Structure formats: structure tokens, C-alpha cells
């Protein structure tokens, strides 16, 4: 799944949901920690965006 949001005067920001690839992409606990932190930040930003501005692309 891909979550996209249109930003006025800029381009469209898209964020692929990396959760299904977690096991293959993240092999060390250290990387997993960074990955989770980054994912949380991204999700927080996406939640702060109004729902009507977010367009989901599957």
C-alpha cells in the first residue's frame, strides 16, 4: 500500500508502507530500532495530515 498526500505549491509526497518487508529488509536489531523510529515519525506526520488530503493508492 502507498499513502500519498498532495502538498500545495509542491509535489505529491508518497510513503510506501514498509511493514510487509520488515523481515527481509531489517536484519540487525540496531537497524530495526532505527527503522521503527523512522516509521513512527512518518506515521505521526501522516496522522497529522487531514484525512481528506490523503489519497490511498493500493
PDB file of N, H, CA, C and O in Angstrom:
ATOM      1  N   UNK A   1       0.833  -1.197   0.000  1.00  0.00           N
ATOM      2  CA  UNK A   1       0.000   0.000   0.000  1.00  0.00           C
ATOM      3  C   UNK A   1       0.864   1.241   0.000  1.00  0.00           C
ATOM      4  O   UNK A   1       1.949   1.259   0.581  1.00  0.00           O
ATOM      5  N   UNK A   2       0.377   2.271  -0.651  1.00  0.00           N
ATOM      6  H   UNK A   2      -0.504   2.256  -1.123  1.00  0.00           H
ATOM      7  CA  UNK A   2       1.109   3.522  -0.705  1.00  0.00           C
ATOM      8  C   UNK A   2       0.192   4.630  -0.225  1.00  0.00           C
ATOM      9  O   UNK A   2      -0.955   4.735  -0.661  1.00  0.00           O
ATOM     10  N   UNK A   3       0.704   5.457   0.679  1.00  0.00           N
ATOM     11  H   UNK A   3       1.635   5.372   1.034  1.00  0.00           H
ATOM     12  CA  UNK A   3      -0.098   6.568   1.177  1.00  0.00           C
ATOM     13  C   UNK A   3       0.454   7.848   0.575  1.00  0.00           C
ATOM     14  O   UNK A   3       1.643   8.138   0.708  1.00  0.00           O
ATOM     15  N   UNK A   4      -0.396   8.606  -0.079  1.00  0.00           N
ATOM     16  H   UNK A   4      -1.362   8.371  -0.186  1.00  0.00           H
ATOM     17  CA  UNK A   4       0.062   9.833  -0.728  1.00  0.00           C
ATOM     18  C   UNK A   4      -0.689  11.039  -0.188  1.00  0.00           C
ATOM     19  O   UNK A   4      -1.853  10.949   0.204  1.00  0.00           O
ATOM     20  N   UNK A   5       0.001  12.163  -0.178  1.00  0.00           N
ATOM     21  H   UNK A   5       0.946  12.237  -0.497  1.00  0.00           H
ATOM     22  CA  UNK A   5      -0.662  13.408   0.186  1.00  0.00           C
ATOM     23  C   UNK A   5      -0.176  14.511  -0.734  1.00  0.00           C
ATOM     24  O   UNK A   5       1.010  14.582  -1.056  1.00  0.00           O
ATOM     25  N   UNK A   6      -1.089  15.371  -1.158  1.00  0.00           N
ATOM     26  H   UNK A   6      -2.053  15.314  -0.896  1.00  0.00           H
ATOM     27  CA  UNK A   6      -0.709  16.466  -2.037  1.00  0.00           C
ATOM     28  C   UNK A   6      -0.358  17.682  -1.200  1.00  0.00           C
ATOM     29  O   UNK A   6      -1.117  18.091  -0.322  1.00  0.00           O
ATOM     30  N   UNK A   7       0.795  18.250  -1.483  1.00  0.00           N
ATOM     31  H   UNK A   7       1.412  17.918  -2.197  1.00  0.00           H
ATOM     32  CA  UNK A   7       1.238  19.423  -0.743  1.00  0.00           C
ATOM     33  C   UNK A   7       1.112  20.637  -1.654  1.00  0.00           C
ATOM     34  O   UNK A   7       1.675  20.649  -2.749  1.00  0.00           O
ATOM     35  N   UNK A   8       0.374  21.665  -1.210  1.00  0.00           N
ATOM     36  H   UNK A   8      -0.083  21.654  -0.321  1.00  0.00           H
ATOM     37  CA  UNK A   8       0.193  22.859  -2.035  1.00  0.00           C
ATOM     38  C   UNK A   8       1.528  23.458  -2.462  1.00  0.00           C
ATOM     39  O   UNK A   8       2.461  23.540  -1.664  1.00  0.00           O
ATOM     40  N   UNK A   9       1.617  23.879  -3.730  1.00  0.00           N
ATOM     41  H   UNK A   9       0.859  23.813  -4.379  1.00  0.00           H
ATOM     42  CA  UNK A   9       2.803  24.513  -4.318  1.00  0.00           C
ATOM     43  C   UNK A   9       3.988  23.564  -4.464  1.00  0.00           C
ATOM     44  O   UNK A   9       5.027  23.944  -5.005  1.00  0.00           O
ATOM     45  N   UNK A  10       3.838  22.336  -3.986  1.00  0.00           N
ATOM     46  H   UNK A  10       2.995  22.027  -3.546  1.00  0.00           H
ATOM     47  CA  UNK A  10       4.932  21.369  -4.120  1.00  0.00           C
ATOM     48  C   UNK A  10       4.432  20.135  -4.854  1.00  0.00           C
ATOM     49  O   UNK A  10       3.393  20.172  -5.514  1.00  0.00           O
ATOM     50  N   UNK A  11       5.153  19.077  -4.739  1.00  0.00           N
ATOM     51  H   UNK A  11       5.997  19.047  -4.203  1.00  0.00           H
ATOM     52  CA  UNK A  11       4.750  17.838  -5.400  1.00  0.00           C
ATOM     53  C   UNK A  11       3.868  17.012  -4.473  1.00  0.00           C
ATOM     54  O   UNK A  11       3.438  17.474  -3.416  1.00  0.00           O
ATOM     55  N   UNK A  12       3.617  15.805  -4.889  1.00  0.00           N
ATOM     56  H   UNK A  12       3.966  15.430  -5.748  1.00  0.00           H
ATOM     57  CA  UNK A  12       2.835  14.886  -4.079  1.00  0.00           C
ATOM     58  C   UNK A  12       3.820  14.047  -3.271  1.00  0.00           C
ATOM     59  O   UNK A  12       4.764  13.490  -3.831  1.00  0.00           O
ATOM     60  N   UNK A  13       3.607  13.956  -1.965  1.00  0.00           N
ATOM     61  H   UNK A  13       2.840  14.409  -1.511  1.00  0.00           H
ATOM     62  CA  UNK A  13       4.501  13.168  -1.118  1.00  0.00           C
ATOM     63  C   UNK A  13       3.909  11.778  -0.945  1.00  0.00           C
ATOM     64  O   UNK A  13       2.755  11.628  -0.543  1.00  0.00           O
ATOM     65  N   UNK A  14       4.704  10.772  -1.252  1.00  0.00           N
ATOM     66  H   UNK A  14       5.642  10.894  -1.579  1.00  0.00           H
ATOM     67  CA  UNK A  14       4.224   9.400  -1.120  1.00  0.00           C
ATOM     68  C   UNK A  14       5.079   8.620  -0.148  1.00  0.00           C
ATOM     69  O   UNK A  14       6.297   8.788  -0.093  1.00  0.00           O
ATOM     70  N   UNK A  15       4.427   7.767   0.615  1.00  0.00           N
ATOM     71  H   UNK A  15       3.437   7.630   0.570  1.00  0.00           H
ATOM     72  CA  UNK A  15       5.151   6.958   1.580  1.00  0.00           C
ATOM     73  C   UNK A  15       4.691   5.517   1.439  1.00  0.00           C
ATOM     74  O   UNK A  15       3.536   5.193   1.717  1.00  0.00           O
ATOM     75  N   UNK A  16       5.594   4.664   1.007  1.00  0.00           N
ATOM     76  H   UNK A  16       6.531   4.927   0.781  1.00  0.00           H
ATOM     77  CA  UNK A  16       5.232   3.248   0.896  1.00  0.00           C
ATOM     78  C   UNK A  16       5.198   2.631   2.283  1.00  0.00           C
ATOM     79  O   UNK A  16       6.016   2.959   3.142  1.00  0.00           O
ATOM     80  N   UNK A  17       4.264   1.752   2.489  1.00  0.00           N
ATOM     81  H   UNK A  17       3.600   1.485   1.791  1.00  0.00           H
ATOM     82  CA  UNK A  17       4.165   1.071   3.774  1.00  0.00           C
ATOM     83  C   UNK A  17       5.191  -0.066   3.796  1.00  0.00           C
ATOM     84  O   UNK A  17       5.025  -1.065   3.097  1.00  0.00           O
ATOM     85  N   UNK A  18       6.255   0.087   4.602  1.00  0.00           N
ATOM     86  H   UNK A  18       6.390   0.900   5.170  1.00  0.00           H
ATOM     87  CA  UNK A  18       7.340  -0.892   4.567  1.00  0.00           C
ATOM     88  C   UNK A  18       7.123  -2.107   5.475  1.00  0.00           C
ATOM     89  O   UNK A  18       7.964  -3.004   5.523  1.00  0.00           O
ATOM     90  N   UNK A  19       6.013  -2.135   6.185  1.00  0.00           N
ATOM     91  H   UNK A  19       5.329  -1.406   6.146  1.00  0.00           H
ATOM     92  CA  UNK A  19       5.796  -3.203   7.163  1.00  0.00           C
ATOM     93  C   UNK A  19       5.882  -4.624   6.571  1.00  0.00           C
ATOM     94  O   UNK A  19       6.507  -5.487   7.188  1.00  0.00           O
ATOM     95  N   UNK A  20       5.284  -4.898   5.411  1.00  0.00           N
ATOM     96  H   UNK A  20       4.776  -4.197   4.910  1.00  0.00           H
ATOM     97  CA  UNK A  20       5.368  -6.264   4.881  1.00  0.00           C
ATOM     98  C   UNK A  20       6.809  -6.716   4.602  1.00  0.00           C
ATOM     99  O   UNK A  20       7.105  -7.910   4.615  1.00  0.00           O
ATOM    100  N   UNK A  21       7.703  -5.742   4.349  1.00  0.00           N
ATOM    101  H   UNK A  21       7.463  -4.771   4.339  1.00  0.00           H
ATOM    102  CA  UNK A  21       9.082  -6.088   4.014  1.00  0.00           C
ATOM    103  C   UNK A  21      10.020  -6.026   5.211  1.00  0.00           C
ATOM    104  O   UNK A  21      11.239  -6.105   5.056  1.00  0.00           O
ATOM    105  N   UNK A  22       9.453  -5.885   6.399  1.00  0.00           N
ATOM    106  H   UNK A  22       8.463  -5.820   6.524  1.00  0.00           H
ATOM    107  CA  UNK A  22      10.255  -5.694   7.608  1.00  0.00           C
ATOM    108  C   UNK A  22      11.274  -6.814   7.801  1.00  0.00           C
ATOM    109  O   UNK A  22      12.440  -6.550   8.095  1.00  0.00           O
ATOM    110  N   UNK A  23      10.845  -8.044   7.639  1.00  0.00           N
ATOM    111  H   UNK A  23       9.898  -8.258   7.400  1.00  0.00           H
ATOM    112  CA  UNK A  23      11.733  -9.186   7.898  1.00  0.00           C
ATOM    113  C   UNK A  23      12.871  -9.282   6.889  1.00  0.00           C
ATOM    114  O   UNK A  23      13.997  -9.625   7.249  1.00  0.00           O
ATOM    115  N   UNK A  24      12.580  -8.981   5.639  1.00  0.00           N
ATOM    116  H   UNK A  24      11.666  -8.702   5.347  1.00  0.00           H
ATOM    117  CA  UNK A  24      13.622  -9.107   4.622  1.00  0.00           C
ATOM    118  C   UNK A  24      14.581  -7.919   4.636  1.00  0.00           C
ATOM    119  O   UNK A  24      15.776  -8.078   4.387  1.00  0.00           O
ATOM    120  N   UNK A  25      14.054  -6.728   4.928  1.00  0.00           N
ATOM    121  H   UNK A  25      13.084  -6.599   5.131  1.00  0.00           H
ATOM    122  CA  UNK A  25      14.878  -5.522   4.877  1.00  0.00           C
ATOM    123  C   UNK A  25      15.721  -5.312   6.126  1.00  0.00           C
ATOM    124  O   UNK A  25      16.838  -4.800   6.047  1.00  0.00           O
ATOM    125  N   UNK A  26      15.192  -5.704   7.269  1.00  0.00           N
ATOM    126  H   UNK A  26      14.285  -6.120   7.333  1.00  0.00           H
ATOM    127  CA  UNK A  26      15.866  -5.387   8.523  1.00  0.00           C
ATOM    128  C   UNK A  26      16.414  -6.664   9.150  1.00  0.00           C
ATOM    129  O   UNK A  26      15.663  -7.530   9.599  1.00  0.00           O
ATOM    130  N   UNK A  27      17.731  -6.755   9.170  1.00  0.00           N
ATOM    131  H   UNK A  27      18.340  -6.051   8.805  1.00  0.00           H
ATOM    132  CA  UNK A  27      18.344  -7.999   9.651  1.00  0.00           C
ATOM    133  C   UNK A  27      19.000  -7.855  11.015  1.00  0.00           C
ATOM    134  O   UNK A  27      19.160  -8.845  11.729  1.00  0.00           O
ATOM    135  N   UNK A  28      19.381  -6.645  11.386  1.00  0.00           N
ATOM    136  H   UNK A  28      19.251  -5.841  10.806  1.00  0.00           H
ATOM    137  CA  UNK A  28      20.033  -6.468  12.685  1.00  0.00           C
ATOM    138  C   UNK A  28      19.130  -5.676  13.618  1.00  0.00           C
ATOM    139  O   UNK A  28      18.383  -4.809  13.164  1.00  0.00           O
ATOM    140  N   UNK A  29      19.186  -5.960  14.916  1.00  0.00           N
ATOM    141  H   UNK A  29      19.792  -6.665  15.285  1.00  0.00           H
ATOM    142  CA  UNK A  29      18.356  -5.252  15.904  1.00  0.00           C
ATOM    143  C   UNK A  29      18.582  -3.741  15.859  1.00  0.00           C
ATOM    144  O   UNK A  29      17.648  -2.959  16.037  1.00  0.00           O
ATOM    145  N   UNK A  30      19.839  -3.338  15.616  1.00  0.00           N
ATOM    146  H   UNK A  30      20.598  -3.973  15.471  1.00  0.00           H
ATOM    147  CA  UNK A  30      20.162  -1.909  15.559  1.00  0.00           C
ATOM    148  C   UNK A  30      19.388  -1.223  14.432  1.00  0.00           C
ATOM    149  O   UNK A  30      18.770  -0.178  14.634  1.00  0.00           O
ATOM    150  N   UNK A  31      19.434  -1.821  13.255  1.00  0.00           N
ATOM    151  H   UNK A  31      19.936  -2.670  13.091  1.00  0.00           H
ATOM    152  CA  UNK A  31      18.718  -1.255  12.115  1.00  0.00           C
ATOM    153  C   UNK A  31      17.214  -1.273  12.353  1.00  0.00           C
ATOM    154  O   UNK A  31      16.498  -0.347  11.971  1.00  0.00           O
ATOM    155  N   UNK A  32      16.753  -2.340  12.987  1.00  0.00           N
ATOM    156  H   UNK A  32      17.335  -3.092  13.297  1.00  0.00           H
ATOM    157  CA  UNK A  32      15.325  -2.464  13.258  1.00  0.00           C
ATOM    158  C   UNK A  32      14.855  -1.325  14.149  1.00  0.00           C
ATOM    159  O   UNK A  32      13.763  -0.786  13.965  1.00  0.00           O
ATOM    160  N   UNK A  33      15.699  -0.961  15.128  1.00  0.00           N
ATOM    161  H   UNK A  33      16.586  -1.399  15.277  1.00  0.00           H
ATOM    162  CA  UNK A  33      15.371   0.120  16.051  1.00  0.00           C
ATOM    163  C   UNK A  33      15.212   1.442  15.295  1.00  0.00           C
ATOM    164  O   UNK A  33      14.238   2.169  15.488  1.00  0.00           O
ATOM    165  N   UNK A  34      16.189   1.738  14.430  1.00  0.00           N
ATOM    166  H   UNK A  34      16.981   1.148  14.272  1.00  0.00           H
ATOM    167  CA  UNK A  34      16.148   2.967  13.631  1.00  0.00           C
ATOM    168  C   UNK A  34      14.924   2.944  12.718  1.00  0.00           C
ATOM    169  O   UNK A  34      14.210   3.937  12.577  1.00  0.00           O
ATOM    170  N   UNK A  35      14.705   1.785  12.105  1.00  0.00           N
ATOM    171  H   UNK A  35      15.285   0.978  12.220  1.00  0.00           H
ATOM    172  CA  UNK A  35      13.598   1.613  11.178  1.00  0.00           C
ATOM    173  C   UNK A  35      12.263   1.901  11.861  1.00  0.00           C
ATOM    174  O   UNK A  35      11.411   2.599  11.311  1.00  0.00           O
ATOM    175  N   UNK A  36      12.090   1.355  13.067  1.00  0.00           N
ATOM    176  H   UNK A  36      12.782   0.789  13.514  1.00  0.00           H
ATOM    177  CA  UNK A  36      10.844   1.563  13.807  1.00  0.00           C
ATOM    178  C   UNK A  36      10.656   3.021  14.184  1.00  0.00           C
ATOM    179  O   UNK A  36       9.550   3.553  14.099  1.00  0.00           O
ATOM    180  N   UNK A  37      11.748   3.673  14.607  1.00  0.00           N
ATOM    181  H   UNK A  37      12.647   3.240  14.676  1.00  0.00           H
ATOM    182  CA  UNK A  37      11.672   5.094  14.964  1.00  0.00           C
ATOM    183  C   UNK A  37      11.242   5.922  13.762  1.00  0.00           C
ATOM    184  O   UNK A  37      10.367   6.782  13.865  1.00  0.00           O
ATOM    185  N   UNK A  38      11.872   5.651  12.619  1.00  0.00           N
ATOM    186  H   UNK A  38      12.583   4.952  12.536  1.00  0.00           H
ATOM    187  CA  UNK A  38      11.553   6.376  11.392  1.00  0.00           C
ATOM    188  C   UNK A  38      10.103   6.137  11.003  1.00  0.00           C
ATOM    189  O   UNK A  38       9.385   7.069  10.638  1.00  0.00           O
ATOM    190  N   UNK A  39       9.681   4.888  11.084  1.00  0.00           N
ATOM    191  H   UNK A  39      10.263   4.132  11.381  1.00  0.00           H
ATOM    192  CA  UNK A  39       8.313   4.537  10.725  1.00  0.00           C
ATOM    193  C   UNK A  39       7.312   5.269  11.617  1.00  0.00           C
ATOM    194  O   UNK A  39       6.292   5.765  11.138  1.00  0.00           O
ATOM    195  N   UNK A  40       7.609   5.333  12.916  1.00  0.00           N
ATOM    196  H   UNK A  40       8.437   4.930  13.305  1.00  0.00           H
ATOM    197  CA  UNK A  40       6.721   6.029  13.847  1.00  0.00           C
ATOM    198  C   UNK A  40       6.612   7.507  13.500  1.00  0.00           C
ATOM    199  O   UNK A  40       5.525   8.083  13.545  1.00  0.00           O
ATOM    200  N   UNK A  41       7.750   8.125  13.151  1.00  0.00           N
ATOM    201  H   UNK A  41       8.633   7.657  13.114  1.00  0.00           H
ATOM    202  CA  UNK A  41       7.749   9.544  12.778  1.00  0.00           C
ATOM    203  C   UNK A  41       6.895   9.769  11.540  1.00  0.00           C
ATOM    204  O   UNK A  41       6.101  10.708  11.478  1.00  0.00           O
ATOM    205  N   UNK A  42       7.070   8.897  10.558  1.00  0.00           N
ATOM    206  H   UNK A  42       7.715   8.135  10.608  1.00  0.00           H
ATOM    207  CA  UNK A  42       6.308   9.014   9.312  1.00  0.00           C
ATOM    208  C   UNK A  42       4.817   8.858   9.585  1.00  0.00           C
ATOM    209  O   UNK A  42       4.004   9.628   9.075  1.00  0.00           O
ATOM    210  N   UNK A  43       4.461   7.860  10.388  1.00  0.00           N
ATOM    211  H   UNK A  43       5.122   7.234  10.802  1.00  0.00           H
ATOM    212  CA  UNK A  43       3.050   7.634  10.703  1.00  0.00           C
ATOM    213  C   UNK A  43       2.455   8.814  11.464  1.00  0.00           C
ATOM    214  O   UNK A  43       1.302   9.185  11.243  1.00  0.00           O
ATOM    215  N   UNK A  44       3.247   9.401  12.359  1.00  0.00           N
ATOM    216  H   UNK A  44       4.183   9.099  12.538  1.00  0.00           H
ATOM    217  CA  UNK A  44       2.790  10.555  13.125  1.00  0.00           C
ATOM    218  C   UNK A  44       2.486  11.720  12.188  1.00  0.00           C
ATOM    219  O   UNK A  44       1.465  12.395  12.325  1.00  0.00           O
ATOM    220  N   UNK A  45       3.396  11.946  11.225  1.00  0.00           N
ATOM    221  H   UNK A  45       4.225  11.398  11.114  1.00  0.00           H
ATOM    222  CA  UNK A  45       3.204  13.029  10.262  1.00  0.00           C
ATOM    223  C   UNK A  45       1.971  12.776   9.413  1.00  0.00           C
ATOM    224  O   UNK A  45       1.195  13.690   9.133  1.00  0.00           O
ATOM    225  N   UNK A  46       1.799  11.524   9.008  1.00  0.00           N
ATOM    226  H   UNK A  46       2.429  10.781   9.235  1.00  0.00           H
ATOM    227  CA  UNK A  46       0.644  11.188   8.183  1.00  0.00           C
ATOM    228  C   UNK A  46      -0.659  11.382   8.959  1.00  0.00           C
ATOM    229  O   UNK A  46      -1.664  11.810   8.393  1.00  0.00           O
ATOM    230  N   UNK A  47      -0.639  11.070  10.251  1.00  0.00           N
ATOM    231  H   UNK A  47       0.178  10.722  10.711  1.00  0.00           H
ATOM    232  CA  UNK A  47      -1.839  11.241  11.068  1.00  0.00           C
ATOM    233  C   UNK A  47      -2.182  12.713  11.247  1.00  0.00           C
ATOM    234  O   UNK A  47      -3.352  13.075  11.376  1.00  0.00           O
ATOM    235  N   UNK A  48      -1.151  13.563  11.254  1.00  0.00           N
ATOM    236  H   UNK A  48      -0.201  13.269  11.149  1.00  0.00           H
ATOM    237  CA  UNK A  48      -1.386  14.990  11.449  1.00  0.00           C
ATOM    238  C   UNK A  48      -1.967  15.640  10.189  1.00  0.00           C
ATOM    239  O   UNK A  48      -2.506  16.746  10.242  1.00  0.00           O
ATOM    240  N   UNK A  49      -1.852  14.944   9.067  1.00  0.00           N
ATOM    241  H   UNK A  49      -1.415  14.045   9.024  1.00  0.00           H
ATOM    242  CA  UNK A  49      -2.425  15.448   7.823  1.00  0.00           C
ATOM    243  C   UNK A  49      -3.922  15.137   7.820  1.00  0.00           C
ATOM    244  O   UNK A  49      -4.340  14.048   8.213  1.00  0.00           O
ATOM    245  N   UNK A  50      -4.707  16.087   7.382  1.00  0.00           N
ATOM    246  H   UNK A  50      -4.368  16.972   7.062  1.00  0.00           H
ATOM    247  CA  UNK A  50      -6.156  15.868   7.349  1.00  0.00           C
ATOM    248  C   UNK A  50      -6.490  14.712   6.409  1.00  0.00           C
ATOM    249  O   UNK A  50      -5.883  14.560   5.349  1.00  0.00           O
ATOM    250  N   UNK A  51      -7.455  13.911   6.813  1.00  0.00           N
ATOM    251  H   UNK A  51      -7.948  14.034   7.674  1.00  0.00           H
ATOM    252  CA  UNK A  51      -7.807  12.721   6.043  1.00  0.00           C
ATOM    253  C   UNK A  51      -8.232  13.022   4.615  1.00  0.00           C
ATOM    254  O   UNK A  51      -7.946  12.241   3.707  1.00  0.00           O
ATOM    255  N   UNK A  52      -8.910  14.142   4.406  1.00  0.00           N
ATOM    256  H   UNK A  52      -9.143  14.777   5.143  1.00  0.00           H
ATOM    257  CA  UNK A  52      -9.376  14.458   3.056  1.00  0.00           C
ATOM    258  C   UNK A  52      -8.223  14.856   2.133  1.00  0.00           C
ATOM    259  O   UNK A  52      -8.390  14.907   0.914  1.00  0.00           O
ATOM    260  N   UNK A  53      -7.061  15.135   2.712  1.00  0.00           N
ATOM    261  H   UNK A  53      -6.926  15.094   3.702  1.00  0.00           H
ATOM    262  CA  UNK A  53      -5.908  15.491   1.889  1.00  0.00           C
ATOM    263  C   UNK A  53      -5.078  14.263   1.536  1.00  0.00           C
ATOM    264  O   UNK A  53      -4.160  14.334   0.718  1.00  0.00           O
ATOM    265  N   UNK A  54      -5.410  13.140   2.160  1.00  0.00           N
ATOM    266  H   UNK A  54      -6.155  13.083   2.824  1.00  0.00           H
ATOM    267  CA  UNK A  54      -4.630  11.929   1.942  1.00  0.00           C
ATOM    268  C   UNK A  54      -5.338  11.026   0.942  1.00  0.00           C
ATOM    269  O   UNK A  54      -6.535  10.758   1.042  1.00  0.00           O
ATOM    270  N   UNK A  55      -4.560  10.574  -0.013  1.00  0.00           N
ATOM    271  H   UNK A  55      -3.588  10.792  -0.095  1.00  0.00           H
ATOM    272  CA  UNK A  55      -5.115   9.730  -1.062  1.00  0.00           C
ATOM    273  C   UNK A  55      -4.409   8.384  -0.992  1.00  0.00           C
ATOM    274  O   UNK A  55      -3.184   8.324  -1.097  1.00  0.00           O
ATOM    275  N   UNK A  56      -5.153   7.315  -0.818  1.00  0.00           N
ATOM    276  H   UNK A  56      -6.149   7.364  -0.733  1.00  0.00           H
ATOM    277  CA  UNK A  56      -4.531   5.999  -0.688  1.00  0.00           C
ATOM    278  C   UNK A  56      -4.480   5.294  -2.036  1.00  0.00           C
ATOM    279  O   UNK A  56      -5.475   5.212  -2.756  1.00  0.00           O
ATOM    280  N   UNK A  57      -3.288   4.788  -2.360  1.00  0.00           N
ATOM    281  H   UNK A  57      -2.479   4.855  -1.776  1.00  0.00           H
ATOM    282  CA  UNK A  57      -3.106   4.075  -3.617  1.00  0.00           C
ATOM    283  C   UNK A  57      -2.668   2.658  -3.300  1.00  0.00           C
ATOM    284  O   UNK A  57      -1.652   2.445  -2.638  1.00  0.00           O
ATOM    285  N   UNK A  58      -3.436   1.694  -3.774  1.00  0.00           N
ATOM    286  H   UNK A  58      -4.261   1.867  -4.311  1.00  0.00           H
ATOM    287  CA  UNK A  58      -3.062   0.297  -3.477  1.00  0.00           C
ATOM    288  C   UNK A  58      -2.365  -0.310  -4.678  1.00  0.00           C
ATOM    289  O   UNK A  58      -1.970  -1.476  -4.638  1.00  0.00           O
TER     290      UNK A  58
END
